[in-house]
């Protein structure tokens, strides 16, 4: 495996960094303070083609792989920006590209690539099911040429800024399936046609990460919008989730490297008691430790991305990379906060904003405890703990 970026990948990184330079800390500080959606930033990413990088060239996209998509997201966050407002359009591609019909791809992908449609909403989690996805209660009953959906979702982000939503539903009740992951299906919902069938309740969180609770009341979805095979949607979602884990790990790593760079620079310039604080091992060592952990997590991320692009399902690498990236980045956040001291608590430097964001990936899009359970049971073969 070649661990060096190619010339084309370096060009991608530099181009994304140049775009991000147009959105400095004061832009993100205002977004955070007002809890608004970074519309201008997302539009710029869309116009530059970065959000359609995974869409095949035949549909007007970049035709590149998860490796390049991971590089884009890492660079965004490493530049001090936030890719959370737009990242879902990338990782939902894993489900659509691998399991969507040719007709669905022809109908949606060119318009997504042109920026005419946004696929940002991902309806999976439910209040009672949590991370036990097989226990979802949102139902879809076939009625002629449509499915009729009833139920609800929680923590569905970017709903207000999406035209399409991937929705996980039960087409067969849990009690009627032999294997609990069966009976689950994936629908591609056109939100422009939903009308009053979807009620939206915004949820306030500690970060500027727009998310919502949704309620479905006889939502009619054309049967032609079924992604994959009815009752086998859990596998489709898992395919997309491996892409999600890799991409989320990449943006988290970007945050971690941002913390390390900011802390190292500040520790070199800031003098207390007549010497740079970075000369003190109590400051220097935690930053160096976090950097080493970030680099290790990054290697596992690249391995997972390479396997995904080769058509494999890198469950271990994708999940472990997300686990290690979140831990390393939170260590970097703590090191940066200690380095900046009282200034780290002020909004001026951006440390406190990113610090809050750094806590999120330890519990979402999947809890680190669930990742450990996956590794223990599915990789190491130990007894299932739940």
C-alpha positions in Angstrom: 0.0 0.0 0.0 1.3 3.4 -1.0 1.0 5.9 1.9 1.8 9.0 -0.1 -0.7 11.2 -1.8 -0.7 11.3 -5.6 -0.2 14.5 -7.5 -4.0 14.6 -8.2 -4.8 14.0 -4.6 -2.5 16.8 -3.5 -4.2 19.0 -6.0 -7.6 18.1 -4.5 -6.3 18.9 -1.0 -4.9 22.2 -2.0 -8.0 23.3 -3.9 -10.3 22.4 -1.0 -8.0 24.3 1.4 -8.1 27.3 -0.9 -11.9 27.3 -0.9 -11.9 26.9 2.9 -9.6 29.9 3.3 -12.5 32.1 2.2 -14.4 31.1 5.3 -12.3 32.1 8.3 -12.9 31.7 12.0 -15.2 34.7 12.3 -17.6 33.1 9.7 -17.8 29.9 11.8 -18.0 31.8 15.0 -21.1 33.6 13.7 -22.6 30.3 12.5 -22.1 28.8 15.9 -23.5 31.8 17.8 -26.6 32.1 15.7 -27.1 28.3 15.2 -27.6 28.9 11.5 -26.8 26.7 8.5 -23.6 27.6 6.6 -25.5 28.0 3.4 -22.9 29.9 1.5 -20.2 27.4 2.4 -22.2 24.4 1.4 -23.1 26.2 -1.9 -19.5 26.8 -2.6 -18.6 23.1 -2.0 -21.5 22.1 -4.3 -20.5 24.5 -7.1 -16.9 23.3 -6.9 -18.1 19.7 -7.3 -16.7 18.4 -4.0 -20.0 17.1 -2.7 -20.5 15.0 -5.9 -17.0 13.6 -6.0 -18.4 10.0 -5.5 -21.0 10.3 -8.2 -19.7 8.4 -11.3 -18.6 10.5 -14.3 -21.4 9.1 -16.4 -23.9 10.9 -14.1 -21.9 14.1 -14.1 -20.0 13.6 -10.9 -16.3 13.4 -10.1 -16.1 9.6 -10.5 -13.6 9.3 -7.7 -13.4 7.0 -4.6 -13.8 7.1 -0.9 -10.1 7.9 -0.6 -10.6 11.2 -2.3 -13.8 11.9 -0.5 -12.1 11.3 2.8 -9.3 13.7 1.8 -11.9 16.4 1.0 -13.6 16.1 4.4 -10.4 15.9 6.3 -9.1 19.0 4.6 -12.3 20.9 5.3 -12.0 20.3 9.1 -8.2 20.6 9.1 -8.8 24.1 7.7 -10.9 25.1 10.7 -14.2 24.7 8.8 -17.0 22.2 9.4 -18.0 19.5 7.0 -20.9 18.2 9.2 -23.3 20.5 7.3 -22.7 18.6 4.1 -21.0 15.3 4.7 -24.1 13.1 4.5 -24.4 13.7 0.7 -21.2 11.8 0.4 -21.8 8.8 2.7 -25.4 8.2 1.5 -23.8 7.6 -1.9 -22.5 4.3 -0.6 -26.0 3.0 -0.4 -27.4 4.5 -3.6 -24.4 3.6 -5.8 -24.2 0.0 -4.6 -27.8 -0.8 -4.3 -29.9 1.7 -6.3 -31.5 0.7 -9.6 -30.2 2.0 -12.9 -33.4 4.0 -13.2 -33.0 5.6 -9.8 -29.4 6.5 -10.6 -30.5 8.1 -13.9 -33.3 9.9 -12.2 -31.4 11.4 -9.2 -27.6 11.3 -9.6 -27.2 13.8 -12.5 -29.3 16.4 -10.6 -27.4 15.7 -7.4 -24.1 16.2 -9.3 -25.4 19.5 -10.7 -26.5 20.7 -7.3 -30.1 20.8 -8.2 -31.0 18.2 -5.6 -29.5 17.7 -2.2 -29.4 14.3 -0.5 -28.5 15.3 3.0 -31.1 13.7 5.3 -30.6 10.2 6.6 -33.6 8.8 8.7 -32.4 5.8 10.7 -32.4 6.4 14.5 -35.6 6.2 16.5 -36.3 7.3 20.1 -37.0 3.9 21.5 -34.7 1.8 19.3 -31.5 3.9 19.7 -28.5 2.0 18.3 -30.6 -1.3 18.1 -31.6 -0.6 14.6 -33.4 -3.8 14.2 -36.0 -2.6 16.7 -37.2 0.4 14.6 -41.0 0.8 14.6 -41.4 3.0 11.6 -43.5 0.9 9.2 -44.0 1.0 5.4 -47.0 -0.9 4.1 -47.4 -1.6 0.4 -50.5 0.0 -1.1 -50.6 -0.5 -4.8 -47.7 1.5 -6.4 -46.8 3.2 -3.1 -45.6 2.4 0.4 -47.5 4.1 3.2 -45.1 5.2 6.0 -46.0 5.8 9.6 -43.8 6.3 12.6 -41.0 8.6 13.5 -37.2 9.3 13.6 -34.9 11.3 15.8 -31.6 13.0 15.3 -32.3 13.3 11.5 -30.0 16.2 10.6 -30.1 18.7 7.7 -33.8 17.8 6.9 -34.6 21.5 6.2 -31.8 21.7 3.7 -32.4 18.4 1.8 -34.6 17.5 -1.1 -34.2 13.8 -0.7 -33.9 11.5 2.4 -32.8 7.9 2.8 -35.3 6.4 5.1 -35.0 3.1 7.0 -38.4 1.4 7.6 -39.9 -2.0 8.6 -41.8 -3.6 5.8 -42.2 -6.8 7.9 -42.9 -6.6 11.7 -40.0 -7.6 14.0 -42.1 -10.4 15.5 -42.7 -12.0 12.1 -39.1 -12.4 10.9 -36.7 -15.3 11.8 -33.6 -13.1 11.5 -34.1 -9.8 13.3 -32.2 -7.8 10.7 -34.7 -9.0 8.0 -37.9 -7.2 7.2 -36.1 -3.8 7.0 -36.2 -1.8 3.8 -34.7 1.4 2.5 -36.8 4.1 0.8 -35.6 7.2 -1.1 -38.1 9.9 -0.1 -38.6 13.0 -2.2 -39.2 15.5 0.5 -40.6 18.0 -2.0 -43.6 15.8 -2.4 -44.1 14.9 1.3 -46.3 17.9 2.2 -47.9 17.7 5.6 -47.2 14.0 5.9 -44.0 14.8 7.8 -43.9 16.9 11.0 -40.6 18.3 11.9 -39.5 19.3 15.4 -36.0 20.9 15.7 -33.7 19.7 18.5 -31.3 22.1 20.2 -27.9 20.6 20.9 -24.6 21.9 22.3 -23.1 22.3 18.8 -24.4 24.1 15.7 -25.4 20.8 14.2 -29.0 21.2 12.9 -30.9 18.1 13.8 -34.6 17.1 14.2 -37.2 14.7 15.3 -39.6 13.6 12.5 -43.1 12.2 12.6 -44.6 10.4 9.6 -48.4 10.3 9.1 -49.4 8.2 6.1 -46.4 9.4 4.0 -46.8 8.0 0.5 -43.6 6.9 -1.2 -43.6 5.5 -4.7 -42.6 1.8 -4.7 -40.1 2.6 -7.5 -38.1 4.5 -4.8 -37.3 1.3 -2.9 -33.5 1.0 -2.7 -32.4 -2.7 -3.0 -34.6 -5.6 -2.2 -37.6 -5.3 0.1 -36.8 -6.7 3.5 -33.1 -6.8 2.9 -32.4 -3.1 3.5 -30.3 -3.6 6.6 -27.5 -4.9 4.4 -27.8 -1.8 2.1 -27.5 0.5 5.1 -24.5 -1.4 6.5 -22.8 -0.9 3.1 -23.4 2.9 3.4 -22.4 2.9 7.0 -19.0 1.6 6.3 -18.6 4.6 4.0 -20.0 6.8 6.7 -17.6 5.5 9.3 -14.6 6.2 7.0 -15.7 9.6 6.1 -16.7 10.6 9.6 -13.3 9.4 10.8 -11.7 11.5 8.2 -13.4 14.8 9.2 -12.7 13.9 12.9 -9.1 13.5 12.0 -9.1 16.8 10.3 -10.3 18.4 13.6 -7.6 16.5 15.5 -4.8 17.8 13.3 -6.3 21.3 13.5 -6.0 21.1 17.3 -2.4 19.9 17.1 -1.4 22.6 14.6 -3.1 25.4 16.6 -1.7 24.1 19.9 1.9 23.7 18.6 1.9 27.1 17.0 0.5 28.8 20.2 2.9 26.8 22.5 5.9 28.0 20.4 4.9 31.7 20.5 3.4 32.0 24.0 5.9 32.9 26.7 5.4 32.5 30.4 8.1 32.8 33.0 10.5 33.9 30.3 10.3 30.9 28.1 7.9 29.4 25.4 5.3 27.2 27.1 6.0 24.6 24.4 9.4 24.0 26.0 7.6 22.5 29.0 7.0 18.8 28.8 3.6 19.2 30.5 2.5 21.1 27.4 4.6 19.5 24.7 4.1 15.8 25.5 0.2 15.7 25.4 0.3 17.4 22.0 2.9 15.0 20.7 1.0 12.0 22.1 -2.2 13.2 20.4 -0.4 13.7 17.1 1.0 10.1 17.2 -2.5 8.7 17.9 -4.0 10.8 15.1 -1.4 9.5 12.6 -2.1 5.9 13.6 -5.8 6.3 13.3 -5.2 8.0 9.9 -3.4 4.9 8.6 -6.3 2.6 9.6 -8.7 5.1 7.9 -6.7 4.9 4.6 -6.7 1.1 4.8 -10.4 1.0 5.2 -10.9 3.5 2.3 -8.7 1.5 0.0 -10.6 -1.7 0.8 -13.9 0.0 0.3 -12.8 1.4 -3.1 -11.7 -2.2 -4.0 -15.3 -3.3 -3.5 -14.8 -4.9 -0.1 -16.7 -4.3 3.1 -14.1 -3.0 5.6 -16.2 -3.4 8.7 -13.3 -3.7 11.1 -11.2 -0.9 9.6 -14.1 1.5 9.2 -15.3 1.1 12.7 -11.9 1.0 14.4 -10.8 4.0 12.5 -13.8 6.0 13.7 -13.1 4.7 17.3 -9.5 5.7 17.3 -10.0 9.0 15.4 -12.6 10.1 17.9 -10.3 9.2 20.9 -7.2 10.8 19.4 -9.1 14.0 18.4 -10.6 14.4 21.9 -7.1 13.9 23.3 -5.9 16.6 20.9 -8.8 18.9 22.0 -7.8 18.5 25.6 -4.2 19.2 24.9 -5.1 22.3 22.9 -7.4 23.5 25.7 -4.7 23.1 28.3 -2.2 24.8 26.0 -4.4 27.9 25.4 -5.5 28.0 29.1 -8.0 30.7 29.7 -7.8 31.9 26.1 -9.1 28.5 25.0 -12.4 29.2 26.8 -12.9 32.4 24.8 -14.7 32.3 21.4 -11.9 34.3 19.7 -9.6 31.4 19.0 -12.2 28.8 18.0 -10.8 26.2 20.5 -14.0 26.1 22.6 -16.2 25.7 19.5 -14.1 22.9 18.1 -13.8 21.4 21.6 -17.5 21.0 21.8 -17.6 19.5 18.3 -14.8 17.0 19.3 -17.0 15.4 21.9 -19.7 14.5 19.4 -18.0 11.7 17.5 -17.5 9.6 20.6 -21.2 9.0 20.7 -22.3 9.6 17.1 -23.0 8.5 14.4 -22.4 5.4 16.6 -21.3 5.1 20.2 -17.7 3.9 20.8 -19.1 1.3 23.1 -21.0 -0.2 20.1 -17.9 -0.1 18.1 -16.0 -2.1 20.8 -18.9 -4.6 20.9 -18.7 -5.0 17.1 -14.9 -5.6 17.3 -15.2 -8.0 20.2 -17.9 -10.1 18.8 -17.6 -9.9 15.0 -13.9 -9.6 14.7 -12.5 -11.4 17.7 -15.3 -14.0 18.0 -16.2 -13.4 21.6 -19.7 -14.0 23.0 -22.3 -11.3 22.1 -22.8 -8.9 24.9 -26.3 -7.7 24.0 
